Amino acid sequence: MLKLWTGAVLCLLLSACSPWRVEYLEDTLREASQDEIVHKFGYPQRLKRLDDGTTIWEYDFVGRGARCARYTLTFDTQRRLHRWDRLPCGGEARTM
């Protein structure tokens, strides 16, 4: 039982900055709606509406070793994921 519990905790800790987010965003680019993103990621920590009708959402995820990854998601006027960036908090962006 202890091994199972330890494995579950380890899995949760390792998943904080796991590539599943990158895979999900790559697979659903130009398809995912804001509602689908909220279902997967939760509500954003920061939200900005631009004059052209696009919306930018930001999420910060902290993983093991206190590593932080910031995901910046841009939605078009149809509320679909148009672009996303991932950067280590304080680092350079990886634009998609």
Biopython code that builds the backbone (N, CA, C, O; Angstrom):
import numpy as np
from Bio.PDB.StructureBuilder import StructureBuilder

atoms = [
    (1, "MET", "N", (0.814, -1.191, 0.000)),
    (1, "MET", "CA", (0.000, 0.000, 0.000)),
    (1, "MET", "C", (0.860, 1.258, 0.000)),
    (1, "MET", "O", (0.540, 2.235, -0.677)),
    (2, "LEU", "N", (1.956, 1.233, 0.763)),
    (2, "LEU", "CA", (2.852, 2.376, 0.819)),
    (2, "LEU", "C", (3.474, 2.646, -0.551)),
    (2, "LEU", "O", (3.615, 3.801, -0.951)),
    (3, "LYS", "N", (3.848, 1.584, -1.273)),
    (3, "LYS", "CA", (4.426, 1.758, -2.611)),
    (3, "LYS", "C", (3.419, 2.414, -3.551)),
    (3, "LYS", "O", (3.781, 3.281, -4.347)),
    (4, "LEU", "N", (2.166, 2.004, -3.460)),
    (4, "LEU", "CA", (1.130, 2.587, -4.307)),
    (4, "LEU", "C", (0.947, 4.059, -3.996)),
    (4, "LEU", "O", (0.866, 4.876, -4.913)),
    (5, "TRP", "N", (0.881, 4.414, -2.723)),
    (5, "TRP", "CA", (0.707, 5.804, -2.310)),
    (5, "TRP", "C", (1.909, 6.638, -2.742)),
    (5, "TRP", "O", (1.746, 7.743, -3.259)),
    (6, "THR", "N", (3.124, 6.109, -2.529)),
    (6, "THR", "CA", (4.347, 6.818, -2.919)),
    (6, "THR", "C", (4.379, 7.027, -4.425)),
    (6, "THR", "O", (4.761, 8.100, -4.892)),
    (7, "GLY", "N", (3.988, 6.032, -5.179)),
    (7, "GLY", "CA", (3.944, 6.157, -6.634)),
    (7, "GLY", "C", (2.952, 7.200, -7.091)),
    (7, "GLY", "O", (3.223, 7.949, -8.030)),
    (8, "ALA", "N", (1.805, 7.257, -6.440)),
    (8, "ALA", "CA", (0.791, 8.258, -6.802)),
    (8, "ALA", "C", (1.279, 9.663, -6.517)),
    (8, "ALA", "O", (1.075, 10.564, -7.331)),
    (9, "VAL", "N", (1.920, 9.867, -5.374)),
    (9, "VAL", "CA", (2.453, 11.191, -5.026)),
    (9, "VAL", "C", (3.549, 11.588, -6.014)),
    (9, "VAL", "O", (3.579, 12.725, -6.484)),
    (10, "LEU", "N", (4.437, 10.667, -6.325)),
    (10, "LEU", "CA", (5.507, 10.952, -7.278)),
    (10, "LEU", "C", (4.940, 11.319, -8.645)),
    (10, "LEU", "O", (5.426, 12.244, -9.295)),
    (11, "CYS", "N", (3.932, 10.606, -9.070)),
    (11, "CYS", "CA", (3.294, 10.890, -10.358)),
    (11, "CYS", "C", (2.710, 12.302, -10.370)),
    (11, "CYS", "O", (2.868, 13.029, -11.351)),
    (12, "LEU", "N", (2.048, 12.688, -9.304)),
    (12, "LEU", "CA", (1.477, 14.039, -9.230)),
    (12, "LEU", "C", (2.557, 15.102, -9.256)),
    (12, "LEU", "O", (2.403, 16.123, -9.927)),
    (13, "LEU", "N", (3.642, 14.882, -8.541)),
    (13, "LEU", "CA", (4.725, 15.858, -8.516)),
    (13, "LEU", "C", (5.386, 16.011, -9.877)),
    (13, "LEU", "O", (5.708, 17.123, -10.296)),
    (14, "LEU", "N", (5.585, 14.916, -10.552)),
    (14, "LEU", "CA", (6.242, 14.959, -11.853)),
    (14, "LEU", "C", (5.352, 15.522, -12.949)),
    (14, "LEU", "O", (5.858, 15.998, -13.965)),
    (15, "SER", "N", (4.045, 15.479, -12.766)),
    (15, "SER", "CA", (3.145, 15.930, -13.813)),
    (15, "SER", "C", (2.953, 17.435, -13.847)),
    (15, "SER", "O", (2.341, 17.939, -14.789)),
    (16, "ALA", "N", (3.447, 18.177, -12.865)),
    (16, "ALA", "CA", (3.213, 19.621, -12.797)),
    (16, "ALA", "C", (3.722, 20.340, -14.041)),
    (16, "ALA", "O", (3.060, 21.261, -14.518)),
    (17, "CYS", "N", (4.852, 19.959, -14.571)),
    (17, "CYS", "CA", (5.382, 20.598, -15.784)),
    (17, "CYS", "C", (5.629, 19.565, -16.874)),
    (17, "CYS", "O", (6.546, 19.717, -17.681)),
    (18, "SER", "N", (4.835, 18.540, -16.900)),
    (18, "SER", "CA", (5.045, 17.447, -17.840)),
    (18, "SER", "C", (4.699, 17.852, -19.266)),
    (18, "SER", "O", (3.970, 18.822, -19.475)),
    (19, "PRO", "N", (5.210, 17.126, -20.238)),
    (19, "PRO", "CA", (4.966, 17.451, -21.637)),
    (19, "PRO", "C", (3.520, 17.259, -22.085)),
    (19, "PRO", "O", (3.195, 17.608, -23.220)),
    (20, "TRP", "N", (2.637, 16.719, -21.242)),
    (20, "TRP", "CA", (1.253, 16.525, -21.692)),
    (20, "TRP", "C", (0.630, 17.859, -22.088)),
    (20, "TRP", "O", (-0.187, 17.906, -23.007)),
    (21, "ARG", "N", (0.999, 18.937, -21.414)),
    (21, "ARG", "CA", (0.448, 20.245, -21.782)),
    (21, "ARG", "C", (0.903, 20.654, -23.180)),
    (21, "ARG", "O", (0.113, 21.144, -23.987)),
    (22, "VAL", "N", (2.189, 20.444, -23.452)),
    (22, "VAL", "CA", (2.740, 20.771, -24.769)),
    (22, "VAL", "C", (2.052, 19.931, -25.841)),
    (22, "VAL", "O", (1.639, 20.455, -26.876)),
    (23, "GLU", "N", (1.930, 18.642, -25.598)),
    (23, "GLU", "CA", (1.276, 17.756, -26.566)),
    (23, "GLU", "C", (-0.174, 18.165, -26.797)),
    (23, "GLU", "O", (-0.641, 18.205, -27.935)),
    (24, "TYR", "N", (-0.878, 18.467, -25.718)),
    (24, "TYR", "CA", (-2.283, 18.867, -25.847)),
    (24, "TYR", "C", (-2.400, 20.149, -26.673)),
    (24, "TYR", "O", (-3.233, 20.228, -27.576)),
    (25, "LEU", "N", (-1.582, 21.142, -26.372)),
    (25, "LEU", "CA", (-1.659, 22.416, -27.100)),
    (25, "LEU", "C", (-1.274, 22.248, -28.568)),
    (25, "LEU", "O", (-1.896, 22.854, -29.440)),
    (26, "GLU", "N", (-0.261, 21.438, -28.849)),
    (26, "GLU", "CA", (0.122, 21.193, -30.238)),
    (26, "GLU", "C", (-0.990, 20.471, -30.999)),
    (26, "GLU", "O", (-1.273, 20.795, -32.152)),
    (27, "ASP", "N", (-1.613, 19.497, -30.350)),
    (27, "ASP", "CA", (-2.656, 18.701, -30.997)),
    (27, "ASP", "C", (-3.942, 19.482, -31.235)),
    (27, "ASP", "O", (-4.690, 19.177, -32.163)),
    (28, "THR", "N", (-4.202, 20.484, -30.406)),
    (28, "THR", "CA", (-5.483, 21.193, -30.495)),
    (28, "THR", "C", (-5.351, 22.629, -30.997)),
    (28, "THR", "O", (-6.322, 23.385, -30.966)),
    (29, "LEU", "N", (-4.161, 23.011, -31.457)),
    (29, "LEU", "CA", (-3.945, 24.362, -31.976)),
    (29, "LEU", "C", (-4.934, 24.659, -33.100)),
    (29, "LEU", "O", (-5.100, 23.855, -34.018)),
    (30, "ARG", "N", (-5.579, 25.801, -33.023)),
    (30, "ARG", "CA", (-6.596, 26.275, -33.967)),
    (30, "ARG", "C", (-7.903, 25.483, -33.880)),
    (30, "ARG", "O", (-8.795, 25.669, -34.708)),
    (31, "GLU", "N", (-8.021, 24.604, -32.886)),
    (31, "GLU", "CA", (-9.242, 23.816, -32.712)),
    (31, "GLU", "C", (-9.860, 23.992, -31.325)),
    (31, "GLU", "O", (-11.081, 24.089, -31.202)),
    (32, "ALA", "N", (-9.032, 24.034, -30.287)),
    (32, "ALA", "CA", (-9.542, 24.053, -28.910)),
    (32, "ALA", "C", (-10.256, 25.371, -28.615)),
    (32, "ALA", "O", (-9.784, 26.451, -28.971)),
    (33, "SER", "N", (-11.394, 25.250, -27.962)),
    (33, "SER", "CA", (-12.136, 26.445, -27.543)),
    (33, "SER", "C", (-11.656, 26.875, -26.158)),
    (33, "SER", "O", (-10.959, 26.131, -25.467)),
    (34, "GLN", "N", (-12.038, 28.075, -25.774)),
    (34, "GLN", "CA", (-11.705, 28.547, -24.434)),
    (34, "GLN", "C", (-12.302, 27.623, -23.371)),
    (34, "GLN", "O", (-11.663, 27.352, -22.355)),
    (35, "ASP", "N", (-13.510, 27.146, -23.601)),
    (35, "ASP", "CA", (-14.144, 26.230, -22.648)),
    (35, "ASP", "C", (-13.347, 24.941, -22.493)),
    (35, "ASP", "O", (-13.201, 24.432, -21.382)),
    (36, "GLU", "N", (-12.832, 24.411, -23.599)),
    (36, "GLU", "CA", (-12.030, 23.183, -23.537)),
    (36, "GLU", "C", (-10.724, 23.420, -22.775)),
    (36, "GLU", "O", (-10.276, 22.555, -22.023)),
    (37, "ILE", "N", (-10.120, 24.583, -22.970)),
    (37, "ILE", "CA", (-8.887, 24.908, -22.259)),
    (37, "ILE", "C", (-9.165, 25.031, -20.761)),
    (37, "ILE", "O", (-8.390, 24.531, -19.945)),
    (38, "VAL", "N", (-10.256, 25.687, -20.396)),
    (38, "VAL", "CA", (-10.615, 25.803, -18.975)),
    (38, "VAL", "C", (-10.818, 24.416, -18.375)),
    (38, "VAL", "O", (-10.419, 24.168, -17.237)),
    (39, "HIS", "N", (-11.429, 23.521, -19.127)),
    (39, "HIS", "CA", (-11.647, 22.154, -18.643)),
    (39, "HIS", "C", (-10.321, 21.443, -18.383)),
    (39, "HIS", "O", (-10.207, 20.693, -17.413)),
    (40, "LYS", "N", (-9.323, 21.663, -19.227)),
    (40, "LYS", "CA", (-8.025, 20.984, -19.106)),
    (40, "LYS", "C", (-7.084, 21.680, -18.117)),
    (40, "LYS", "O", (-6.422, 21.013, -17.321)),
    (41, "PHE", "N", (-7.021, 23.017, -18.164)),
    (41, "PHE", "CA", (-6.024, 23.776, -17.415)),
    (41, "PHE", "C", (-6.599, 24.534, -16.215)),
    (41, "PHE", "O", (-5.852, 24.953, -15.331)),
    (42, "GLY", "N", (-7.918, 24.710, -16.184)),
    (42, "GLY", "CA", (-8.513, 25.573, -15.174)),
    (42, "GLY", "C", (-8.561, 27.010, -15.691)),
    (42, "GLY", "O", (-8.191, 27.286, -16.832)),
    (43, "TYR", "N", (-9.018, 27.906, -14.843)),
    (43, "TYR", "CA", (-9.090, 29.312, -15.251)),
    (43, "TYR", "C", (-7.696, 29.928, -15.234)),
    (43, "TYR", "O", (-6.871, 29.563, -14.397)),
    (44, "PRO", "N", (-7.422, 30.859, -16.150)),
    (44, "PRO", "CA", (-6.076, 31.448, -16.220)),
    (44, "PRO", "C", (-5.784, 32.343, -15.014)),
    (44, "PRO", "O", (-6.691, 32.895, -14.391)),
    (45, "GLN", "N", (-4.494, 32.469, -14.704)),
    (45, "GLN", "CA", (-4.098, 33.393, -13.643)),
    (45, "GLN", "C", (-4.174, 34.846, -14.117)),
    (45, "GLN", "O", (-4.465, 35.747, -13.331)),
    (46, "ARG", "N", (-3.909, 35.065, -15.403)),
    (46, "ARG", "CA", (-3.969, 36.413, -15.971)),
    (46, "ARG", "C", (-4.708, 36.353, -17.302)),
    (46, "ARG", "O", (-4.561, 35.398, -18.064)),
    (47, "LEU", "N", (-5.492, 37.371, -17.568)),
    (47, "LEU", "CA", (-6.288, 37.434, -18.790)),
    (47, "LEU", "C", (-6.242, 38.861, -19.324)),
    (47, "LEU", "O", (-6.371, 39.820, -18.563)),
    (48, "LYS", "N", (-6.057, 38.997, -20.637)),
    (48, "LYS", "CA", (-5.990, 40.320, -21.254)),
    (48, "LYS", "C", (-6.772, 40.287, -22.565)),
    (48, "LYS", "O", (-6.584, 39.394, -23.392)),
    (49, "ARG", "N", (-7.650, 41.269, -22.740)),
    (49, "ARG", "CA", (-8.385, 41.404, -23.999)),
    (49, "ARG", "C", (-7.738, 42.516, -24.820)),
    (49, "ARG", "O", (-7.514, 43.619, -24.320)),
    (50, "LEU", "N", (-7.444, 42.221, -26.070)),
    (50, "LEU", "CA", (-6.813, 43.201, -26.949)),
    (50, "LEU", "C", (-7.863, 43.923, -27.789)),
    (50, "LEU", "O", (-8.983, 43.439, -27.950)),
    (51, "ASP", "N", (-7.489, 45.081, -28.318)),
    (51, "ASP", "CA", (-8.414, 45.895, -29.114)),
    (51, "ASP", "C", (-8.916, 45.181, -30.367)),
    (51, "ASP", "O", (-10.016, 45.462, -30.841)),
    (52, "ASP", "N", (-8.111, 44.255, -30.906)),
    (52, "ASP", "CA", (-8.513, 43.554, -32.135)),
    (52, "ASP", "C", (-9.468, 42.381, -31.866)),
    (52, "ASP", "O", (-9.861, 41.680, -32.799)),
    (53, "GLY", "N", (-9.843, 42.167, -30.602)),
    (53, "GLY", "CA", (-10.788, 41.104, -30.262)),
    (53, "GLY", "C", (-10.152, 39.814, -29.796)),
    (53, "GLY", "O", (-10.856, 38.911, -29.344)),
    (54, "THR", "N", (-8.841, 39.703, -29.895)),
    (54, "THR", "CA", (-8.172, 38.505, -29.398)),
    (54, "THR", "C", (-8.035, 38.585, -27.876)),
    (54, "THR", "O", (-8.112, 39.658, -27.278)),
    (55, "THR", "N", (-7.832, 37.429, -27.281)),
    (55, "THR", "CA", (-7.698, 37.335, -25.832)),
    (55, "THR", "C", (-6.435, 36.558, -25.511)),
    (55, "THR", "O", (-6.133, 35.558, -26.163)),
    (56, "ILE", "N", (-5.701, 37.010, -24.515)),
    (56, "ILE", "CA", (-4.477, 36.342, -24.085)),
    (56, "ILE", "C", (-4.676, 35.845, -22.656)),
    (56, "ILE", "O", (-5.062, 36.603, -21.766)),
    (57, "TRP", "N", (-4.406, 34.560, -22.458)),
    (57, "TRP", "CA", (-4.492, 33.948, -21.129)),
    (57, "TRP", "C", (-3.095, 33.504, -20.729)),
    (57, "TRP", "O", (-2.317, 33.054, -21.570)),
    (58, "GLU", "N", (-2.774, 33.630, -19.434)),
    (58, "GLU", "CA", (-1.493, 33.153, -18.930)),
    (58, "GLU", "C", (-1.700, 32.220, -17.743)),
    (58, "GLU", "O", (-2.535, 32.450, -16.868)),
    (59, "TYR", "N", (-0.904, 31.161, -17.756)),
    (59, "TYR", "CA", (-0.866, 30.174, -16.683)),
    (59, "TYR", "C", (0.577, 30.002, -16.233)),
    (59, "TYR", "O", (1.485, 29.967, -17.063)),
    (60, "ASP", "N", (0.795, 29.895, -14.941)),
    (60, "ASP", "CA", (2.097, 29.530, -14.386)),
    (60, "ASP", "C", (1.933, 28.186, -13.686)),
    (60, "ASP", "O", (1.053, 28.016, -12.841)),
    (61, "PHE", "N", (2.786, 27.239, -14.045)),
    (61, "PHE", "CA", (2.774, 25.923, -13.421)),
    (61, "PHE", "C", (4.131, 25.672, -12.786)),
    (61, "PHE", "O", (5.159, 25.791, -13.451)),
    (62, "VAL", "N", (4.142, 25.331, -11.518)),
    (62, "VAL", "CA", (5.382, 25.056, -10.798)),
    (62, "VAL", "C", (5.504, 23.557, -10.601)),
    (62, "VAL", "O", (4.597, 22.902, -10.086)),
    (63, "GLY", "N", (6.640, 23.028, -11.020)),
    (63, "GLY", "CA", (6.875, 21.596, -10.905)),
    (63, "GLY", "C", (7.933, 21.298, -9.859)),
    (63, "GLY", "O", (8.236, 22.121, -8.994)),
    (64, "ARG", "N", (8.479, 20.116, -9.960)),
    (64, "ARG", "CA", (9.487, 19.689, -8.989)),
    (64, "ARG", "C", (10.704, 20.605, -9.063)),
    (64, "ARG", "O", (11.024, 21.153, -10.118)),
    (65, "GLY", "N", (11.357, 20.756, -7.954)),
    (65, "GLY", "CA", (12.508, 21.641, -7.894)),
    (65, "GLY", "C", (12.118, 23.098, -8.035)),
    (65, "GLY", "O", (12.968, 23.946, -8.308)),
    (66, "ALA", "N", (10.837, 23.400, -7.850)),
    (66, "ALA", "CA", (10.302, 24.770, -7.960)),
    (66, "ALA", "C", (10.527, 25.364, -9.349)),
    (66, "ALA", "O", (10.603, 26.583, -9.501)),
    (67, "ARG", "N", (10.634, 24.503, -10.361)),
    (67, "ARG", "CA", (10.737, 25.003, -11.739)),
    (67, "ARG", "C", (9.383, 25.533, -12.164)),
    (67, "ARG", "O", (8.349, 24.905, -11.936)),
    (68, "CYS", "N", (9.408, 26.689, -12.779)),
    (68, "CYS", "CA", (8.163, 27.323, -13.197)),
    (68, "CYS", "C", (8.110, 27.383, -14.721)),
    (68, "CYS", "O", (9.098, 27.730, -15.368)),
    (69, "ALA", "N", (6.962, 27.047, -15.285)),
    (69, "ALA", "CA", (6.739, 27.177, -16.724)),
    (69, "ALA", "C", (5.520, 28.065, -16.924)),
    (69, "ALA", "O", (4.465, 27.824, -16.339)),
    (70, "ARG", "N", (5.667, 29.083, -17.745)),
    (70, "ARG", "CA", (4.561, 29.986, -18.057)),
    (70, "ARG", "C", (4.052, 29.661, -19.460)),
    (70, "ARG", "O", (4.810, 29.625, -20.429)),
    (71, "TYR", "N", (2.756, 29.429, -19.533)),
    (71, "TYR", "CA", (2.088, 29.188, -20.810)),
    (71, "TYR", "C", (1.248, 30.421, -21.125)),
    (71, "TYR", "O", (0.421, 30.845, -20.318)),
    (72, "THR", "N", (1.470, 30.988, -22.309)),
    (72, "THR", "CA", (0.696, 32.125, -22.783)),
    (72, "THR", "C", (-0.122, 31.649, -23.970)),
    (72, "THR", "O", (0.436, 31.236, -24.986)),
    (73, "LEU", "N", (-1.446, 31.704, -23.847)),
    (73, "LEU", "CA", (-2.359, 31.217, -24.883)),
    (73, "LEU", "C", (-3.093, 32.395, -25.500)),
    (73, "LEU", "O", (-3.645, 33.235, -24.789)),
    (74, "THR", "N", (-3.097, 32.452, -26.816)),
    (74, "THR", "CA", (-3.801, 33.512, -27.537)),
    (74, "THR", "C", (-4.986, 32.909, -28.267)),
    (74, "THR", "O", (-4.851, 31.935, -29.007)),
    (75, "PHE", "N", (-6.151, 33.505, -28.046)),
    (75, "PHE", "CA", (-7.388, 33.054, -28.680)),
    (75, "PHE", "C", (-7.840, 34.078, -29.697)),
    (75, "PHE", "O", (-7.718, 35.283, -29.474)),
    (76, "ASP", "N", (-8.366, 33.597, -30.825)),
    (76, "ASP", "CA", (-8.869, 34.493, -31.858)),
    (76, "ASP", "C", (-10.266, 35.002, -31.489)),
    (76, "ASP", "O", (-10.783, 34.701, -30.412)),
    (77, "THR", "N", (-10.857, 35.761, -32.380)),
    (77, "THR", "CA", (-12.175, 36.345, -32.097)),
    (77, "THR", "C", (-13.276, 35.289, -32.028)),
    (77, "THR", "O", (-14.365, 35.567, -31.527)),
    (78, "GLN", "N", (-13.008, 34.090, -32.519)),
    (78, "GLN", "CA", (-13.963, 32.985, -32.443)),
    (78, "GLN", "C", (-13.763, 32.153, -31.172)),
    (78, "GLN", "O", (-14.391, 31.108, -31.003)),
    (79, "ARG", "N", (-12.887, 32.623, -30.285)),
    (79, "ARG", "CA", (-12.590, 31.962, -29.007)),
    (79, "ARG", "C", (-11.872, 30.616, -29.200)),
    (79, "ARG", "O", (-12.007, 29.712, -28.374)),
    (80, "ARG", "N", (-11.113, 30.491, -30.288)),
    (80, "ARG", "CA", (-10.326, 29.288, -30.574)),
    (80, "ARG", "C", (-8.854, 29.571, -30.315)),
    (80, "ARG", "O", (-8.378, 30.687, -30.523)),
    (81, "LEU", "N", (-8.136, 28.543, -29.855)),
    (81, "LEU", "CA", (-6.706, 28.676, -29.589)),
    (81, "LEU", "C", (-5.984, 28.973, -30.900)),
    (81, "LEU", "O", (-5.986, 28.154, -31.820)),
    (82, "HIS", "N", (-5.375, 30.134, -30.975)),
    (82, "HIS", "CA", (-4.709, 30.578, -32.200)),
    (82, "HIS", "C", (-3.188, 30.401, -32.123)),
    (82, "HIS", "O", (-2.531, 30.123, -33.127)),
    (83, "ARG", "N", (-2.647, 30.567, -30.921)),
    (83, "ARG", "CA", (-1.198, 30.508, -30.738)),
    (83, "ARG", "C", (-0.917, 30.230, -29.269)),
    (83, "ARG", "O", (-1.737, 30.538, -28.404)),
    (84, "TRP", "N", (0.233, 29.653, -28.991)),
    (84, "TRP", "CA", (0.648, 29.474, -27.603)),
    (84, "TRP", "C", (2.156, 29.571, -27.490)),
    (84, "TRP", "O", (2.893, 29.260, -28.426)),
    (85, "ASP", "N", (2.596, 30.010, -26.320)),
    (85, "ASP", "CA", (4.018, 30.110, -26.000)),
    (85, "ASP", "C", (4.253, 29.426, -24.661)),
    (85, "ASP", "O", (3.393, 29.441, -23.780)),
    (86, "ARG", "N", (5.412, 28.835, -24.524)),
    (86, "ARG", "CA", (5.827, 28.266, -23.242)),
    (86, "ARG", "C", (7.215, 28.786, -22.941)),
    (86, "ARG", "O", (8.110, 28.718, -23.783)),
    (87, "LEU", "N", (7.392, 29.305, -21.738)),
    (87, "LEU", "CA", (8.712, 29.746, -21.353)),
    (87, "LEU", "C", (8.935, 29.446, -19.882)),
    (87, "LEU", "O", (8.000, 29.473, -19.082)),
    (88, "PRO", "N", (10.173, 29.161, -19.537)),
    (88, "PRO", "CA", (10.465, 29.058, -18.111)),
    (88, "PRO", "C", (10.243, 30.442, -17.513)),
    (88, "PRO", "O", (10.602, 31.444, -18.131)),
    (89, "CYS", "N", (9.681, 30.510, -16.366)),
    (89, "CYS", "CA", (9.465, 31.821, -15.738)),
    (89, "CYS", "C", (10.807, 32.536, -15.688)),
    (89, "CYS", "O", (11.752, 32.066, -15.055)),
    (90, "GLY", "N", (10.878, 33.676, -16.362)),
    (90, "GLY", "CA", (12.123, 34.421, -16.452)),
    (90, "GLY", "C", (12.998, 34.025, -17.639)),
    (90, "GLY", "O", (14.144, 34.468, -17.722)),
    (91, "GLY", "N", (12.484, 33.194, -18.571)),
    (91, "GLY", "CA", (13.280, 32.738, -19.715)),
    (91, "GLY", "C", (12.684, 33.147, -21.041)),
    (91, "GLY", "O", (11.732, 33.926, -21.097)),
    (92, "GLU", "N", (13.260, 32.609, -22.126)),
    (92, "GLU", "CA", (12.799, 32.925, -23.475)),
    (92, "GLU", "C", (11.631, 32.041, -23.861)),
    (92, "GLU", "O", (11.530, 30.896, -23.420)),
    (93, "ALA", "N", (10.744, 32.585, -24.695)),
    (93, "ALA", "CA", (9.533, 31.880, -25.100)),
    (93, "ALA", "C", (9.815, 30.824, -26.159)),
    (93, "ALA", "O", (10.729, 30.959, -26.972)),
    (94, "ARG", "N", (9.011, 29.778, -26.128)),
    (94, "ARG", "CA", (8.967, 28.786, -27.206)),
    (94, "ARG", "C", (7.626, 29.002, -27.900)),
    (94, "ARG", "O", (6.586, 28.600, -27.377)),
    (95, "THR", "N", (7.641, 29.622, -29.056)),
    (95, "THR", "CA", (6.422, 30.036, -29.740)),
    (95, "THR", "C", (5.904, 28.948, -30.652)),
    (95, "THR", "O", (6.662, 28.284, -31.358)),
    (96, "MET", "N", (4.570, 28.778, -30.619)),
    (96, "MET", "CA", (3.902, 27.818, -31.506)),
    (96, "MET", "C", (2.822, 28.524, -32.273)),
    (96, "MET", "O", (2.132, 27.903, -33.081)),
]
sb = StructureBuilder()
sb.init_structure("model")
sb.init_model(0)
sb.init_chain("A")
sb.init_seg("    ")
for serial, (resi, resn, name, xyz) in enumerate(atoms, 1):
    if name == "N":
        sb.init_residue(resn, " ", resi, " ")
    sb.init_atom(name, np.array(xyz, "f"), 0.0, 1.0, " ", f" {name:<3s}", serial, name[0])
structure = sb.get_structure()
